[in-house]
């Protein structure tokens, strides 16, 4: 059984060698007097061939009994392939079988284990151990491995230490719900799984470990989607004695290193930077897809107070220009109108204006705006002959969000979102606090330990909504790869922050006393950043979904379809933990 080579290793230089390969049967082609077997492992595929007249009868019968996904060991002599296969790395050779051994038979798989499989998402997740045999997933996990390896190499080269932090911690408010773990030894009390190692890495800064990192599992009990899982992995980092510029330069260097070593891509110059306010004005998103233009145009000055109530009553009128789309048919435009009206988008309608090649205009609101008025629209938005202006209006925050979705949709339709093109962008100067319109209370946009800009601290007591945070995110292709901030390291400023988040002194001490107490023992200025490893590798791989970059992911309901988890525990375990299950009624 000792293999001499892998299934992706043999080349013309091996011709004449006697070899033994082990793996899974990809296909068997039996033509009566000749049999071909494609043998696969994670390194590639090698073709074996056996002619009835030139191989032992028992060996030939063994080959005839092989089926898809059988685990076998094959030996033979490497020969030149009469008609090479340029699609295979091993396509110049094949192996003439001299011996064959069945190591383990296989049932017929529930889906084809090939690049283009016929299995749906749920089926493939149920049989994930089979899905992981497919080449696309193997490539994804190879990329993840490479990114993890190169991350460690880079961070080690700039004096970071890898330090582990606990998984069983105290439940603290960090935005999402915690997963909780009952403690048998402390009845009625619970651990929480960490949403991030935030407080521990800050404590490590107090401890003098001025450059920490960890590739770490984090847990958040929140609604799921393609780029979100209940357990995910972060490249978590923290630095002491730094300012924002130090952090940005260090981790821009990491991203450049990863793209160079893992994808062979060089980024020229520094990554572009943009404030949060500018990102929202231009893109309606704090994680803009900067691979293409189509930025927002505020059209209030040329659309309002003209007698058209839809525009006049709107807080904001926004337009984007779809280049070369003036030839859109009425059917295509109606389809766009229906698209923005979907509940996920929530727009009440869409107004368009064609800039025809002859210089005339055709709008869905011609009744209210003449040719001269529409010419002003074109001038303001930069629309040229042959372009299409798409317009949404309404409350500022809503219309920006809706236009962001429309912009991304148009970018996809027009082929502007090339998965092999990468556009990094630092987004800076986030608001420190967000107002919850339902409760009227402020909450931290990032987390309670984010430092306000020094020049804005005086606004905390009078205009907290105007205070900017010393916070930053790295966006790429419409995805937030990671984010962080300079932290509060002064106890009194941290107390003030907790006060504005609605904590009493007693509540703050109960929840975070350990951190505030540590600040009294010489806490250095510090800051950091965490990258979502799953999102990072998915973006590098040109995918919108992180699932194919996680070995055993969960579905949108948070279930592991393979092991059928979560699942009830037996009554004895419940009693031992001092808990009982109460039926939950739908709201």
Secondary structure, DSSP 8 states (H G I E B T S, - for coil): ---SS-TTT--GGGTT-EEEEEEEEEEEEE-SSEEEEEEEETTEEEEEEEETTTS-HHHHHHHHT--TT-EEEEEEEEEE-SS--TTSTTTTEEEEEEEEEEEE-----SS--SSS----HHHHHHTHHHHTTSHHHHHHHHHHHHHHHHHHHHHHHTT-EE----SEE----SSSB--EEE-SSSTT-EEEE-S-SHHHHHHHHHTT--EEEEEEEEE-B---BTTB-SEEEEEEEEEES--HHHHHHHHHHHHHHHHHHHH-----SS-EEEEHHHHHHHHSSSS--TTS----EE-HHHHSSSS-HHHHT-SEEEEEEETT-TT--HHHHHHHHHHHTSTTT--S--EEEEE-TTS-EEETTTTT--HHHHHHHHHHHT--TT-EEEEEEESHHHHHHHHHHHHHHHHHHTT---TT---EEEEE--BSEEE-TTT--EEESS-TTB-B-GGGGGGTTT-GGG-BBSEEEEEETTEEEEEEEEB---HHHHHHHHHHTT--HHHHHHHHHHHHHHGGGT---EEEEEEEHHHHHHHHTT-S-SGGGSTT---TTS-BTTTTBS----HHHHHHHT---------
